[in-house]
Amino acid sequence: MKEAERKLMEKGYYLSNQFDGSGTVPNEYELTDRNGNTVIDHLSEAQVISLAEML
């Protein structure tokens, strides 16, 4: 997972835990761009790793 996060950051994307309005959701992530815009959310760890390889 750390490797996937590093790859995404190199490409200008940032990963954080999914926020539901009152706290974070365990085992769910959201991907944002350099401007803080949400690109995709409600991602599993496997989906994050797959995205890092595709982008």
N, C-alpha and C positions, 0 to 999 in steps of 0.2 A: 504494500500500500504506500509506503514511503517513497518508493521508486516512482510509482504512478503520480503521486503528488508533485514530485520533483519535475517530471516530464511536463506535466500540465503547467506548472509555474514558468518553466522555460519558454512555453508557448503563449504566455500571457493570460493564463487562466488560474483561478484561485479556488480552492476547495475548502468548504467549511461544513460543519454539522448542520443538518436541516433544522431550521427554526420554525416553530409552530405558533408564534405569537406570545407564548409565555415561557418558553424554554426550548432546549434542543431535543430532537427526536433521536433516540439511540439507533445506531446502525443505518442512518439515512444521511445522505450528503447532498449539498447543492454546489453547483459550479457557476462561478461568476467570471465576467471578463475584467479587463483592466479598469473599466469605468464603473465597476460595481453593479453592472446589470446582470441579473440572473439569466444564465444561458439555459440551464436545465436543472431541475430539482427532483427530490425524492429518488435519489440514486442509491443503489446498493453498492457494497464494496466491489463486487464483481463487475458491475457496470462502470464504476470509476476506472478500474484497471483496464477494461476494454476500451473505454474512451481515450485513455492516455496512449494506448497503442495505435488507435485510429487517427488521432489528430496530429 
